[in-house]
Amino acid sequence: MSDPIAPMQMDAPTLEGRFVRLEPVEERHREALRAAAQNDAIWPYMPFNGGAEFDRMFADALAVRADGGMLPFVVVRRADETVVGGTRYLNIAPRDRRLEIGWTWYAPQVQGGPVNPECKLLLLAHAFESLGAYRVELRCDGRNKRSRAAIAKLGAVEEGVLRRHMQVQDGFWRDTVVFAILDAEWPAVKAGLQARLT
């Protein structure tokens, strides 16, 4: 039986906007990323503390990039060329033309400004317009009200809650809230993000 759906062709681009540049993670980013990660306020809802366990997080990023399971990026603030966080494409399903944006974190000094909306604009535009994705998912810890509100503000649709979905720090079993944006919804989401950045 022939498959009428051409799978996405994944690549590892550098994505650049007015405020940020997303670079696929490489060894050369290690110390700048370590400096950005050293604030415990970043990590309470992540699977582990990427500041205290930075080397583990960085080794994982390099490994998953090498095996193609994920595409991790470092977030560089263009104004001063400072690394201010990280994000990833993960749960990549090329045949089904879907992926997830996640593992997103930023140093506190750039939270609440243009960094997150522009990162999402760059990642979503690449997913829908270059890779040909039909669906992009975003997920967060159900306790993380800030992330949940930020994802909803993008225009993503909250689809449900995966109960006791994964174990995170201190052995806590979190509920995971699932959002998604479909290709047909992307033009409105894009317009909203562009408006926020003007």
The 8 nearest C-alpha neighbors of each residue, nearest first, counted from 0:
[[1, 2, 3, 4, 5, 94, 6, 95],
 [2, 0, 3, 4, 5, 6, 94, 95],
 [1, 3, 4, 0, 5, 94, 6, 95],
 [4, 2, 1, 5, 0, 6, 94, 95],
 [5, 3, 2, 6, 94, 95, 96, 1],
 [4, 6, 3, 7, 94, 2, 96, 93],
 [7, 5, 94, 93, 96, 4, 8, 95],
 [6, 8, 93, 130, 96, 131, 9, 94],
 [7, 9, 130, 6, 10, 93, 131, 5],
 [10, 8, 7, 130, 11, 93, 91, 67],
 [9, 11, 12, 8, 130, 70, 7, 67],
 [12, 10, 23, 13, 9, 70, 22, 64],
 [13, 11, 10, 14, 23, 22, 21, 125],
 [12, 14, 22, 21, 23, 15, 11, 20],
 [15, 13, 21, 20, 12, 121, 22, 16],
 [16, 14, 20, 19, 21, 13, 17, 121],
 [15, 17, 19, 18, 20, 117, 14, 121],
 [16, 18, 19, 15, 77, 117, 20, 78],
 [17, 19, 77, 16, 76, 114, 78, 113],
 [20, 18, 76, 77, 75, 16, 17, 15],
 [19, 21, 15, 75, 14, 74, 16, 22],
 [20, 22, 74, 14, 13, 73, 72, 15],
 [21, 23, 13, 72, 73, 24, 20, 14],
 [24, 22, 72, 71, 11, 73, 25, 13],
 [23, 25, 72, 73, 71, 22, 28, 61],
 [26, 24, 27, 28, 23, 61, 29, 22],
 [25, 27, 28, 29, 24, 61, 57, 30],
 [26, 28, 25, 29, 30, 24, 31, 32],
 [29, 27, 26, 31, 25, 32, 30, 24],
 [30, 28, 32, 26, 27, 31, 33, 57],
 [29, 31, 33, 32, 28, 34, 27, 35],
 [32, 30, 34, 33, 28, 29, 82, 35],
 [31, 33, 35, 29, 34, 30, 28, 82],
 [32, 34, 30, 36, 31, 35, 29, 53],
 [33, 35, 31, 32, 36, 37, 30, 82],
 [36, 34, 32, 83, 33, 106, 37, 84],
 [37, 35, 50, 33, 34, 38, 32, 49],
 [38, 36, 50, 34, 35, 39, 33, 51],
 [37, 39, 40, 36, 41, 50, 106, 35],
 [38, 40, 41, 42, 37, 50, 43, 48],
 [39, 41, 38, 42, 43, 107, 106, 37],
 [42, 40, 39, 38, 43, 104, 106, 105],
 [41, 43, 48, 45, 44, 39, 40, 49],
 [44, 42, 45, 41, 40, 48, 39, 168],
 [45, 43, 42, 140, 143, 46, 167, 142],
 [44, 46, 42, 47, 43, 167, 48, 168],
 [47, 45, 167, 168, 44, 166, 48, 42],
 [48, 46, 168, 45, 49, 167, 42, 52],
 [47, 49, 42, 50, 51, 52, 45, 46],
 [50, 48, 53, 52, 51, 56, 47, 36],
 [51, 49, 37, 36, 53, 52, 48, 38],
 [50, 52, 48, 53, 49, 37, 39, 54],
 [53, 51, 49, 50, 55, 48, 54, 56],
 [52, 54, 49, 50, 56, 55, 51, 57],
 [55, 53, 57, 56, 52, 58, 49, 33],
 [54, 56, 58, 53, 52, 57, 59, 49],
 [57, 55, 53, 59, 54, 58, 49, 60],
 [56, 58, 60, 54, 59, 55, 53, 61],
 [59, 57, 55, 61, 60, 56, 54, 62],
 [58, 60, 62, 56, 57, 61, 63, 55],
 [61, 59, 57, 58, 63, 62, 71, 64],
 [60, 62, 58, 64, 59, 63, 65, 57],
 [63, 61, 59, 65, 64, 60, 58, 66],
 [64, 62, 68, 66, 69, 65, 60, 61],
 [63, 65, 67, 61, 70, 62, 69, 66],
 [64, 66, 62, 63, 67, 61, 68, 69],
 [65, 67, 63, 64, 68, 62, 69, 61],
 [68, 66, 64, 69, 65, 63, 70, 62],
 [69, 67, 63, 66, 64, 89, 91, 70],
 [70, 68, 89, 63, 67, 64, 88, 71],
 [69, 71, 88, 64, 87, 89, 72, 23],
 [72, 70, 87, 24, 23, 86, 60, 69],
 [73, 71, 23, 24, 22, 86, 85, 21],
 [72, 74, 85, 22, 21, 24, 84, 23],
 [73, 75, 21, 84, 85, 83, 82, 20],
 [76, 74, 82, 20, 81, 19, 83, 80],
 [77, 75, 19, 81, 80, 78, 18, 79],
 [76, 78, 80, 19, 18, 79, 75, 20],
 [79, 77, 76, 80, 18, 81, 19, 75],
 [78, 80, 81, 77, 76, 75, 82, 18],
 [81, 79, 77, 76, 75, 78, 82, 19],
 [82, 80, 76, 75, 79, 83, 77, 31],
 [81, 83, 75, 74, 31, 32, 84, 76],
 [84, 82, 35, 106, 74, 105, 75, 81],
 [85, 83, 105, 74, 104, 106, 73, 82],
 [84, 86, 73, 74, 104, 103, 72, 105],
 [85, 87, 103, 102, 72, 71, 101, 104],
 [88, 86, 71, 101, 70, 100, 72, 102],
 [87, 89, 100, 70, 69, 99, 71, 101],
 [88, 90, 69, 99, 91, 87, 98, 100],
 [91, 89, 98, 99, 92, 69, 88, 68],
 [90, 92, 98, 89, 93, 97, 99, 69],
 [91, 93, 97, 95, 94, 96, 98, 90],
 [94, 92, 7, 96, 6, 95, 91, 97],
 [95, 93, 6, 96, 92, 7, 5, 4],
 [94, 96, 92, 93, 97, 6, 4, 133],
 [97, 95, 132, 93, 94, 133, 7, 92],
 [96, 98, 134, 132, 92, 95, 135, 133],
 [97, 99, 91, 135, 90, 92, 89, 136],
 [98, 100, 136, 89, 135, 88, 90, 137],
 [101, 99, 88, 137, 87, 89, 136, 98],
 [102, 100, 103, 87, 86, 99, 137, 88],
 [101, 103, 86, 87, 104, 85, 100, 45],
 [104, 102, 86, 101, 85, 87, 105, 84],
 [105, 103, 84, 85, 86, 102, 41, 106],
 [104, 106, 84, 83, 107, 110, 85, 109],
 [105, 107, 83, 108, 35, 84, 109, 36],
 [108, 106, 110, 109, 105, 41, 40, 38],
 [107, 109, 106, 110, 105, 111, 83, 112],
 [110, 108, 107, 112, 106, 111, 114, 105],
 [109, 111, 107, 112, 108, 105, 106, 114],
 [110, 112, 109, 113, 115, 114, 108, 107],
 [113, 111, 110, 114, 109, 115, 116, 108],
 [112, 114, 116, 115, 117, 196, 18, 111],
 [115, 113, 117, 112, 116, 118, 19, 109],
 [114, 116, 118, 117, 113, 119, 112, 110],
 [117, 115, 119, 118, 113, 114, 120, 192],
 [116, 118, 120, 119, 114, 115, 113, 121],
 [119, 117, 115, 121, 120, 116, 114, 122],
 [118, 120, 122, 116, 117, 121, 123, 115],
 [121, 119, 117, 123, 118, 122, 124, 116],
 [122, 120, 118, 124, 119, 123, 117, 125],
 [123, 121, 119, 125, 124, 120, 126, 118],
 [122, 124, 126, 120, 125, 121, 119, 127],
 [125, 123, 121, 127, 128, 126, 122, 120],
 [124, 126, 129, 122, 128, 123, 127, 121],
 [127, 125, 130, 123, 124, 132, 128, 129],
 [128, 126, 132, 131, 124, 125, 130, 129],
 [127, 129, 125, 124, 131, 126, 130, 132],
 [130, 128, 125, 131, 126, 127, 124, 132],
 [131, 129, 126, 7, 132, 127, 128, 8],
 [132, 130, 127, 129, 128, 7, 126, 133],
 [133, 131, 96, 127, 97, 126, 134, 130],
 [132, 134, 182, 96, 181, 97, 131, 127],
 [135, 133, 181, 97, 132, 180, 182, 136],
 [134, 136, 98, 180, 99, 179, 97, 181],
 [137, 135, 179, 99, 178, 100, 98, 180],
 [136, 138, 178, 100, 99, 179, 177, 101],
 [139, 137, 177, 176, 178, 175, 136, 101],
 [140, 138, 176, 175, 141, 147, 146, 143],
 [139, 141, 175, 143, 142, 174, 44, 173],
 [140, 142, 174, 175, 143, 176, 139, 173],
 [143, 141, 140, 144, 44, 174, 173, 139],
 [144, 142, 140, 141, 145, 146, 147, 44],
 [143, 145, 147, 146, 142, 148, 141, 140],
 [144, 146, 148, 147, 143, 149, 150, 142],
 [147, 145, 149, 148, 143, 144, 150, 139],
 [146, 148, 144, 150, 145, 149, 143, 151],
 [149, 147, 151, 145, 146, 150, 152, 144],
 [150, 148, 146, 152, 151, 147, 145, 153],
 [151, 149, 153, 147, 152, 148, 146, 155],
 [150, 152, 148, 153, 155, 154, 149, 147],
 [153, 151, 149, 154, 150, 148, 155, 147],
 [154, 152, 150, 151, 155, 188, 149, 192],
 [153, 155, 152, 151, 188, 156, 150, 180],
 [154, 156, 180, 179, 151, 153, 178, 150],
 [157, 155, 178, 179, 158, 180, 154, 151],
 [158, 156, 178, 159, 177, 155, 179, 151],
 [159, 157, 178, 177, 156, 179, 160, 176],
 [158, 160, 177, 157, 176, 161, 178, 175],
 [159, 161, 176, 175, 162, 177, 174, 158],
 [162, 160, 175, 164, 174, 176, 163, 159],
 [161, 163, 174, 164, 160, 175, 173, 165],
 [164, 162, 174, 173, 172, 165, 161, 175],
 [165, 163, 162, 174, 161, 173, 175, 172],
 [166, 164, 172, 173, 163, 167, 174, 175],
 [165, 167, 172, 171, 170, 173, 46, 168],
 [166, 168, 46, 171, 170, 172, 47, 165],
 [167, 169, 47, 170, 46, 171, 166, 45],
 [170, 168, 171, 167, 166, 47, 172, 46],
 [169, 171, 168, 167, 166, 172, 173, 46],
 [170, 172, 167, 166, 169, 168, 173, 165],
 [173, 171, 166, 163, 165, 167, 170, 164],
 [172, 174, 163, 165, 164, 171, 166, 175],
 [173, 175, 162, 163, 141, 164, 161, 140],
 [176, 174, 140, 161, 141, 160, 139, 164],
 [175, 177, 160, 139, 138, 141, 159, 140],
 [178, 176, 138, 159, 158, 157, 160, 137],
 [179, 177, 157, 137, 156, 158, 136, 155],
 [178, 180, 136, 155, 156, 135, 137, 181],
 [179, 181, 155, 135, 134, 184, 156, 136],
 [182, 180, 134, 184, 183, 133, 185, 135],
 [181, 183, 133, 185, 184, 134, 127, 180],
 [184, 182, 181, 185, 186, 133, 180, 187],
 [185, 183, 181, 182, 186, 187, 180, 188],
 [184, 186, 188, 182, 187, 183, 189, 181],
 [187, 185, 189, 188, 184, 190, 183, 182],
 [188, 186, 190, 189, 185, 184, 191, 154],
 [189, 187, 185, 191, 190, 186, 154, 192],
 [188, 190, 186, 192, 187, 191, 185, 193],
 [191, 189, 193, 187, 188, 192, 194, 186],
 [192, 190, 188, 194, 189, 193, 187, 195],
 [193, 191, 195, 189, 194, 190, 116, 188],
 [192, 194, 190, 196, 195, 191, 189, 197],
 [195, 193, 191, 192, 197, 196, 190, 189],
 [196, 194, 192, 193, 197, 191, 116, 113],
 [195, 197, 193, 194, 192, 113, 117, 116],
 [196, 194, 195, 193, 192, 113, 191, 17]]
